[in-house]
């Protein structure tokens, strides 16, 4: 309830004080990039990837690579730069976890089958996607990135649930993902409110696609909401580790 109230106040205040709400979308991507930089700092200084999900990083790299391709074709703006920078950083994290710091990776806790996530996303993106004339592959890829991004964090949440405790830098990273998704969700909600729903049609005429975009953003935001609550609670009590109940 507190989270919903905060979201409502933020969205309302944003409508009053911010004129260009596309900044929220850029902020979302920038905060994700900052979160990845936190991981890089952890890996280079502490020489351990304990508590990190390799599967989540791989899913993140997949949707970033596909979104980078789509951004080049459809946008060609700051989003391309941010997606590319975050993709390169994520690939570096994957390299460190797979090779340099392999001995510190706890594979037993990272036990969510990746096909549980990928297969439903592939099927859903084929069935519900934006309408782009003569660009079937691009529309499919774009829908794929939206859906995969919304669930890519699930293996990371699973490994934290299994461990029942979250290391400091991993907590900073996941909290950054939560903040990023909040900005992303706020962007879409404000656009819809401002245009009295007409922005849904601007997103595309692919039947259920506009609603699915909003649903994916909302789902990802609330997936991370619980962790963000426990993270803030731990910080307020001066705790370095985030302790989680079961389930997350």
NULOMAR-973901 format. One record per residue (C-alpha): chain; x, y, z. Coordinates in Angstrom, 1 decimal. Example, Ala and Ser with C-alpha at 12.3 -4.5 7.8 and 13.67 -1.06 7.14 Angstrom:
["A", [12.3, -4.5, 7.8]]
["A", [13.7, -1.1, 7.1]]
***
This chain:
["A", [0.0, 0.0, 0.0]]
["A", [2.8, 2.4, 0.8]]
["A", [4.5, 1.6, -2.5]]
["A", [1.3, 2.3, -4.4]]
["A", [0.8, 5.6, -2.5]]
["A", [4.3, 6.7, -3.3]]
["A", [3.8, 5.8, -6.9]]
["A", [0.6, 7.9, -7.0]]
["A", [2.3, 10.9, -5.4]]
["A", [5.3, 10.7, -7.7]]
["A", [3.2, 10.4, -10.9]]
["A", [1.0, 13.3, -9.8]]
["A", [3.9, 15.5, -8.9]]
["A", [5.7, 14.6, -12.2]]
["A", [2.7, 15.9, -14.2]]
["A", [3.0, 19.2, -12.5]]
["A", [6.7, 19.8, -12.4]]
["A", [8.1, 18.0, -15.5]]
["A", [7.3, 19.0, -19.0]]
["A", [9.2, 16.4, -21.0]]
["A", [8.4, 13.0, -19.5]]
["A", [10.6, 11.1, -22.0]]
["A", [13.3, 12.0, -19.5]]
["A", [11.9, 9.3, -17.2]]
["A", [12.6, 6.6, -19.9]]
["A", [16.2, 7.9, -20.3]]
["A", [16.6, 7.9, -16.5]]
["A", [15.4, 4.3, -16.4]]
["A", [18.1, 3.2, -18.8]]
["A", [20.7, 5.4, -17.1]]
["A", [19.9, 3.9, -13.6]]
["A", [20.2, 0.4, -15.0]]
["A", [23.6, 1.3, -16.3]]
["A", [24.6, 2.7, -12.9]]
["A", [23.5, -0.6, -11.4]]
["A", [25.7, -2.5, -13.8]]
["A", [28.6, -0.3, -12.9]]
["A", [28.1, -1.2, -9.2]]
["A", [28.4, -4.9, -10.2]]
["A", [31.6, -4.2, -12.1]]
["A", [33.0, -2.4, -9.0]]
["A", [32.2, -5.4, -6.9]]
["A", [33.8, -7.9, -9.3]]
["A", [37.0, -5.9, -9.7]]
["A", [37.5, -4.9, -6.1]]
["A", [36.1, -7.9, -4.1]]
["A", [37.0, -10.6, -6.7]]
["A", [33.8, -12.5, -6.1]]
["A", [30.5, -13.0, -7.8]]
["A", [28.8, -14.7, -4.9]]
["A", [25.1, -13.9, -4.7]]
["A", [24.8, -13.0, -8.4]]
["A", [22.7, -14.9, -10.9]]
["A", [24.5, -15.7, -14.1]]
["A", [21.2, -16.6, -15.7]]
["A", [19.8, -13.2, -15.0]]
["A", [22.8, -11.6, -16.5]]
["A", [22.5, -13.7, -19.6]]
["A", [18.8, -12.9, -20.0]]
["A", [19.7, -9.3, -19.6]]
["A", [22.3, -9.5, -22.3]]
["A", [19.9, -11.2, -24.6]]
["A", [17.2, -8.5, -24.4]]
["A", [19.7, -5.7, -24.5]]
["A", [21.3, -7.1, -27.6]]
["A", [17.9, -7.5, -29.3]]
["A", [16.8, -4.0, -28.1]]
["A", [20.0, -2.5, -29.4]]
["A", [19.3, -3.9, -32.8]]
["A", [15.7, -2.5, -32.7]]
["A", [16.9, 0.9, -31.4]]
["A", [19.3, 1.3, -34.3]]
["A", [16.4, 0.6, -36.8]]
["A", [13.6, 2.5, -35.0]]
["A", [15.1, 5.3, -32.8]]
["A", [18.8, 6.2, -33.4]]
["A", [19.0, 8.5, -30.4]]
["A", [20.3, 8.5, -26.8]]
["A", [18.6, 5.1, -26.2]]
["A", [21.0, 3.5, -28.7]]
["A", [24.0, 4.8, -26.7]]
["A", [22.7, 3.7, -23.3]]
["A", [21.6, 0.3, -24.6]]
["A", [25.1, -0.3, -26.1]]
["A", [26.9, 0.8, -23.0]]
["A", [24.8, -1.3, -20.7]]
["A", [25.1, -4.3, -23.1]]
["A", [28.9, -4.1, -23.1]]
["A", [29.0, -3.8, -19.4]]
["A", [26.7, -6.8, -18.9]]
["A", [28.8, -8.9, -21.3]]
["A", [31.8, -8.0, -19.2]]
["A", [30.0, -9.1, -16.0]]
["A", [29.1, -12.4, -17.7]]
["A", [32.7, -13.0, -18.8]]
["A", [34.0, -12.4, -15.3]]
["A", [31.4, -14.8, -13.8]]
["A", [32.0, -17.5, -16.4]]
["A", [35.8, -17.4, -16.4]]
["A", [37.7, -15.2, -14.1]]
["A", [35.6, -15.6, -11.0]]
["A", [34.0, -19.0, -11.8]]
["A", [35.1, -20.5, -8.5]]
["A", [33.0, -18.0, -6.5]]
["A", [29.8, -18.5, -8.5]]
["A", [27.3, -20.5, -6.5]]
["A", [25.6, -22.5, -9.2]]
["A", [23.5, -24.6, -6.8]]
["A", [21.5, -21.5, -5.7]]
["A", [21.1, -20.3, -9.3]]
["A", [18.7, -23.1, -10.1]]
["A", [15.8, -21.5, -12.1]]
["A", [15.6, -23.3, -15.5]]
["A", [16.2, -20.5, -18.1]]
["A", [13.8, -22.1, -20.6]]
["A", [10.9, -21.5, -18.1]]
["A", [11.5, -17.8, -18.9]]
["A", [12.5, -17.8, -22.5]]
["A", [10.0, -20.1, -24.1]]
["A", [6.9, -18.4, -22.8]]
["A", [8.4, -15.0, -23.9]]
["A", [9.1, -16.2, -27.4]]
["A", [5.6, -17.6, -27.8]]
["A", [3.9, -14.5, -26.3]]
["A", [6.0, -12.1, -28.4]]
["A", [4.9, -13.9, -31.6]]
["A", [1.2, -13.8, -30.6]]
["A", [1.1, -10.2, -29.2]]
["A", [3.3, -7.7, -30.8]]
["A", [3.2, -4.2, -32.3]]
["A", [2.0, -3.7, -35.9]]
["A", [4.8, -2.6, -38.1]]
["A", [4.1, -2.6, -41.8]]
["A", [6.7, -4.8, -43.6]]
["A", [8.7, -5.2, -40.4]]
["A", [7.5, -8.5, -39.0]]
["A", [10.9, -9.5, -37.6]]
["A", [11.5, -6.1, -36.0]]
["A", [8.0, -6.1, -34.4]]
["A", [8.6, -9.6, -33.0]]
["A", [12.0, -8.6, -31.7]]
["A", [10.6, -5.5, -30.0]]
["A", [7.9, -7.4, -28.3]]
["A", [10.4, -10.0, -27.2]]
["A", [12.6, -7.4, -25.5]]
["A", [9.7, -5.9, -23.6]]
["A", [8.5, -9.2, -22.3]]
["A", [11.9, -10.6, -21.5]]
["A", [13.0, -7.5, -19.7]]
["A", [10.0, -7.8, -17.4]]
["A", [11.0, -11.3, -16.2]]
["A", [14.8, -11.3, -16.6]]
["A", [15.3, -10.5, -12.9]]
["A", [13.5, -13.6, -11.7]]
["A", [16.6, -15.9, -11.5]]
["A", [18.3, -13.2, -9.4]]
["A", [15.4, -13.0, -7.1]]
["A", [15.4, -16.8, -6.8]]
["A", [19.0, -17.0, -5.9]]
["A", [18.4, -14.3, -3.2]]
["A", [15.4, -16.2, -1.9]]
["A", [17.5, -19.4, -1.7]]
["A", [20.3, -17.6, 0.2]]
["A", [17.9, -15.7, 2.5]]
["A", [20.5, -12.9, 2.6]]
["A", [21.7, -10.3, 0.0]]
["A", [25.3, -9.0, 0.0]]
["A", [25.6, -5.2, -0.1]]
["A", [26.7, -4.6, -3.7]]
["A", [24.2, -7.1, -5.0]]
["A", [21.5, -5.3, -3.0]]
["A", [22.6, -2.0, -4.5]]
["A", [22.4, -3.5, -8.0]]
["A", [18.9, -5.0, -7.6]]
["A", [17.6, -1.8, -6.0]]
["A", [18.9, 0.1, -9.0]]
["A", [16.9, -2.2, -11.2]]
["A", [13.8, -1.5, -9.1]]
["A", [14.3, 2.3, -9.4]]
["A", [14.9, 1.9, -13.1]]
["A", [11.7, 0.0, -13.6]]
["A", [9.8, 2.6, -11.5]]
["A", [11.0, 5.3, -13.8]]
["A", [10.0, 3.2, -16.8]]
["A", [6.6, 2.5, -15.5]]
["A", [6.0, 6.1, -14.6]]
["A", [6.9, 7.1, -18.1]]
["A", [4.2, 5.0, -19.6]]
["A", [1.6, 5.8, -17.0]]
["A", [2.1, 9.6, -17.4]]
["A", [1.9, 9.4, -21.1]]
["A", [-1.4, 7.5, -21.0]]
["A", [-2.8, 10.0, -18.4]]
["A", [-1.7, 13.0, -20.4]]
["A", [-3.2, 11.8, -23.6]]
["A", [-6.4, 10.4, -22.0]]
["A", [-5.6, 6.9, -23.3]]
["A", [-4.8, 8.0, -26.9]]
["A", [-1.1, 7.1, -26.3]]
["A", [-2.1, 3.5, -26.3]]
["A", [-3.0, 3.7, -29.9]]
["A", [0.2, 5.5, -30.7]]
["A", [2.1, 2.5, -29.4]]
["A", [0.8, 0.4, -32.3]]
["A", [-2.4, -1.3, -33.6]]
["A", [-1.4, -4.8, -32.7]]
["A", [-4.6, -5.7, -30.9]]
["A", [-3.5, -6.4, -27.3]]
["A", [0.0, -5.0, -27.7]]
["A", [-0.5, -1.5, -26.1]]
["A", [-2.1, -3.1, -23.0]]
["A", [0.6, -5.7, -22.8]]
["A", [3.3, -3.0, -22.8]]
["A", [1.8, -1.4, -19.7]]
["A", [1.2, -4.8, -18.1]]
["A", [4.8, -5.9, -18.6]]
["A", [6.1, -2.6, -17.1]]
["A", [3.7, -2.9, -14.1]]
["A", [4.6, -6.6, -13.5]]
["A", [8.3, -5.9, -13.5]]
["A", [7.9, -3.0, -11.1]]
["A", [5.9, -5.0, -8.6]]
["A", [8.2, -8.0, -8.9]]
["A", [11.0, -5.8, -7.6]]
["A", [8.8, -3.8, -5.2]]
["A", [9.1, -6.2, -2.3]]
["A", [12.9, -6.4, -2.5]]
["A", [13.1, -2.6, -2.6]]
["A", [11.0, -2.4, 0.6]]
["A", [13.3, -4.7, 2.4]]
["A", [16.4, -2.9, 1.0]]
["A", [15.2, 0.5, 2.2]]
["A", [14.3, -1.0, 5.6]]
["A", [17.8, -2.5, 6.0]]
["A", [19.4, 0.8, 5.0]]
["A", [17.3, 2.7, 7.5]]
["A", [18.4, 0.3, 10.2]]
["A", [22.1, 0.6, 9.2]]
["A", [22.4, -3.0, 8.1]]
["A", [24.9, -3.9, 5.4]]
["A", [23.1, -7.1, 4.5]]
["A", [19.6, -7.3, 3.3]]
["A", [17.7, -10.1, 5.0]]
["A", [14.8, -11.6, 3.1]]
["A", [11.8, -13.6, 4.3]]
["A", [10.7, -16.6, 2.3]]
["A", [9.4, -16.1, -0.3]]
["A", [10.8, -12.8, -1.6]]
***
